[in-house]
Amino acid sequence: MTSAVRFANLTDEDLKEILENKDSKSTHCATKYAVTMLREYLKQMDYPEDFEHAKKEVLSGVRIDKILRCTKRQEW
């Protein structure tokens, strides 16, 4: 009878790969699409596209509900 190793010895590279692939490919694509749609909406409405670094007050008028309704119809 051979002794099987219960826990794998992971290298830093193995761990990095696992963390990079933790989300499914479809989740990654859906997120990328949503961010693209948000940036497009912000651009058309004259808001700063760099929403990650924009101040809360600048983006307070953004209507997320309108974005969600319009992305299916592709009209703002």
Number of C-alpha atoms within 10 A of each C-alpha: 3 4 5 6 7 6 6 6 9 9 9 9 9 11 11 11 11 11 10 9 10 8 10 8 10 9 10 11 11 11 12 12 12 14 13 13 17 19 17 16 22 18 13 12 12 9 17 16 17 10 15 8 8 12 10 10 7 11 13 8 9 14 10 11 8 12 19 13 12 14 14 8 8 9 10 12
